[in-house]
Amino acid sequence: MKIIRIVQKAGVISIITVASLYMYNVPLRANERTCVTTDNGTTVCGTSTNSSSQTQEYPTQVTTEGGVTWELKSCNRKKYNIVSCTFSITNSRDELYVVTTSKDYTKIVDTQGNEYYVGKIQQGKKVGGAGLPINSGFGFNVVQNIPYILTIDFNEVPDSVSQLSLFQAIAGAGWSVKFRNLPIVNLDGSFTVVPTKDRPSANTQPVNNTIPKPKVCLPVVGCL
C-alpha cells in the first residue's frame, strides 16, 4: 500500500493512504501551501483547498388550512428594517383568494413578543399595501393545484431581531395560517439556526447541516 505523508503544514501532520483515500485529521485553511512526500522520497508541494464550509438550507415549513397549502420559503432581511417573507400557496380549487392585511390579523412576532405589521404584499405583478380597516385584504385569482408565490414585507423590524416566534396570516374564509420559530436571513445570506427541539416537528423540513470532509488538492497527486 502506497503511503503519502504530509511533511509540511501549519500545526498538523497527517498520514493519508492512497488506496483507501482515508484521511486522519486534516484541518487545512483555504489556499494553504502544503507538501507531501511519497515512500520513494519524492516531495510534491502545492496549494491546498479546504471544502469544509457549512452547507445550510433554510428550514421551510408547510401547513394546509381550508384546502389551501402554504409553504414558507424564507424570511429575509432587507434594507430599512424590512423583513420580507416568501410563501408558495397552492389552492385545491379555483377562486379569488384573499389575505387579510389589517393590523393584528397578519403579522410577525419576535422572541421578545414585539409585533410587526404588513408594509407591502405582492403576488406576481399585483402589489398591495397595509390595510387600515379591519376587513381590508389583498385578493388574487388562483387556479387549482398551481403554486403561487406570495411575498409579504413587514416594517420596522430592528437589525437586532434574528428570529421570529410567529408568523400569522388570516386568509380565505377566515382561516388562520401560522408558522413558528423562524430564522431571519441576513443581508449576507447567513442566518441563525433555530434548534430543532424549538421548531414544530410536523410540517417542518430539517436543516441540512452536513459538513463535507476537508480535501487536500496538490499538483500531480490530485485531490485526496
C-alpha positions in Angstrom: 0.0 0.0 0.0 1.4 3.3 -1.0 1.6 6.0 1.7 1.7 9.7 1.2 2.9 11.6 4.3 2.2 15.3 4.8 5.5 16.7 6.0 4.8 20.5 5.9 1.5 22.0 7.1 0.7 24.6 9.7 0.1 22.8 13.0 -0.9 19.3 12.0 1.0 16.3 10.5 -1.3 13.7 9.0 -1.0 10.3 7.1 -3.1 9.6 4.0 -3.3 6.2 2.3 -4.0 6.5 -1.4 -5.6 3.1 -1.6 -8.5 4.0 0.7 -8.3 7.8 0.5 -8.9 7.8 4.2 -7.7 11.0 5.9 -6.8 11.5 9.5 -7.3 15.0 11.0 -6.5 17.4 8.2 -7.9 20.9 9.2 -6.5 22.9 6.3 -7.1 26.6 5.6 -8.1 27.6 2.1 -5.0 28.4 -0.1 -2.6 27.0 2.4 0.6 25.7 0.9 1.2 22.0 1.6 3.9 19.5 0.7 3.7 15.7 0.6 6.4 13.1 0.5 5.9 9.7 -1.1 7.5 6.5 0.1 10.2 6.7 -2.6 11.3 10.1 -1.3 9.6 12.3 -3.9 8.3 15.6 -2.5 5.5 17.5 -4.2 4.2 20.9 -3.0 1.1 22.8 -3.9 -1.8 24.9 -2.6 -4.5 23.1 -0.6 -8.2 23.6 -1.0 -10.5 23.5 2.0 -14.0 22.4 1.2 -15.2 22.3 4.8 -17.6 25.3 4.5 -21.0 24.5 6.0 -23.9 23.9 3.7 -27.1 25.2 5.3 -30.6 25.3 3.9 -33.5 27.4 5.2 -35.9 25.3 7.3 -39.0 25.5 5.3 -42.4 24.8 6.8 -45.7 23.6 5.3 -49.3 23.9 6.6 -52.7 23.3 5.0 -55.8 25.3 6.1 -59.2 25.2 4.3 -57.9 23.3 1.3 -55.0 25.8 0.7 -51.4 24.7 1.3 -48.9 27.4 2.4 -45.2 26.6 2.2 -42.9 29.1 3.9 -39.8 29.5 1.7 -37.9 32.0 3.8 -37.9 35.3 5.7 -35.2 37.7 4.5 -33.9 40.9 5.9 -33.9 43.8 3.5 -32.7 47.4 3.9 -34.6 50.0 6.0 -35.6 47.5 8.7 -37.8 45.4 6.4 -38.3 41.7 6.8 -39.7 40.0 3.7 -41.3 36.5 3.9 -41.9 34.5 0.8 -44.5 31.7 0.5 -45.7 29.2 -2.1 -49.5 29.0 -2.0 -51.4 26.1 -3.7 -55.2 26.1 -3.7 -57.4 23.0 -4.2 -60.0 25.0 -6.1 -60.4 28.0 -8.5 -61.3 31.1 -6.6 -60.4 34.7 -5.6 -58.1 34.1 -2.6 -57.9 36.9 -0.1 -55.2 37.5 2.5 -56.2 40.0 5.2 -53.5 42.7 5.6 -55.1 44.5 8.6 -53.0 45.2 11.7 -53.2 42.4 14.2 -54.5 39.9 11.7 -51.4 39.4 9.5 -48.2 40.0 11.5 -44.9 38.6 12.7 -43.8 38.4 16.3 -40.2 38.3 17.6 -38.8 36.4 20.5 -39.5 39.3 22.9 -43.2 39.5 21.9 -42.9 42.6 19.8 -45.3 42.6 16.8 -44.6 43.9 13.3 -47.2 44.6 10.6 -47.6 44.4 6.9 -46.0 47.2 4.8 -46.4 45.6 1.4 -47.8 42.4 -0.1 -47.2 41.1 -3.6 -48.3 38.3 -5.9 -46.8 38.4 -9.3 -47.3 41.9 -10.7 -50.0 42.8 -8.2 -48.9 44.8 -5.3 -50.8 46.0 -2.2 -50.1 47.9 0.9 -51.0 47.7 4.6 -54.7 47.8 5.2 -56.2 50.0 7.9 -59.9 48.9 8.0 -60.3 45.7 9.9 -61.8 43.9 6.9 -59.2 45.1 4.3 -57.5 42.4 2.3 -55.3 41.6 -0.7 -57.0 39.3 -3.2 -55.7 37.4 -6.3 -57.3 34.9 -8.6 -55.9 31.3 -8.3 -56.3 28.2 -10.4 -56.5 24.9 -8.5 -53.3 23.0 -7.9 -51.0 25.7 -9.2 -48.4 27.1 -6.8 -48.5 30.9 -6.5 -45.6 32.9 -4.9 -46.7 35.4 -2.4 -44.3 37.9 -0.7 -45.2 39.9 2.4 -43.0 42.7 3.8 -43.1 43.7 7.4 -41.8 47.1 8.5 -39.7 48.5 11.4 -38.0 45.2 12.3 -34.8 46.1 14.2 -31.5 44.6 13.0 -31.1 43.0 16.4 -34.0 40.7 15.6 -32.6 37.5 14.2 -35.5 35.1 14.8 -39.3 35.2 14.8 -41.5 33.3 17.2 -44.6 33.5 15.0 -45.9 34.4 11.5 -49.6 34.7 11.3 -52.0 35.5 8.5 -55.8 35.4 8.1 -56.7 34.2 4.7 -59.5 32.7 2.6 -62.7 32.1 4.6 -61.1 33.4 7.9 -58.5 30.6 8.1 -55.6 31.2 10.4 -52.2 30.4 8.9 -49.3 30.1 11.4 -45.6 29.3 11.3 -43.4 29.3 14.4 -39.7 29.7 15.2 -38.4 31.2 12.0 -34.8 32.4 11.4 -34.3 35.7 9.5 -31.8 35.5 6.7 -29.3 38.4 6.9 -28.3 40.6 4.0 -25.1 38.5 3.6 -27.1 35.3 3.3 -26.3 34.0 6.8 -28.9 33.1 9.5 -29.1 31.7 13.0 -30.4 28.2 13.0 -33.4 27.7 15.4 -32.7 24.5 17.4 -34.7 21.5 16.1 -36.3 21.0 19.5 -37.7 24.5 19.3 -39.3 24.0 15.9 -42.6 22.2 15.3 -41.8 18.6 14.3 -44.8 18.4 11.9 -44.7 20.0 8.5 -41.1 21.1 9.0 -38.2 20.0 6.9 -34.9 19.6 8.8 -31.9 21.9 8.3 -29.1 20.3 6.3 -26.0 20.8 8.5 -23.8 18.4 6.6 -20.2 19.4 6.7 -18.2 17.9 3.8 -14.8 16.4 4.8 -11.8 18.6 4.1 -9.8 17.9 0.9 -6.1 18.4 0.1 -5.6 19.2 -3.6 -2.0 19.0 -4.9 -0.3 19.1 -8.3 0.4 15.7 -9.8 -1.2 13.9 -6.9 -4.6 15.5 -7.3 -7.3 15.9 -4.6 -7.2 13.5 -1.6 
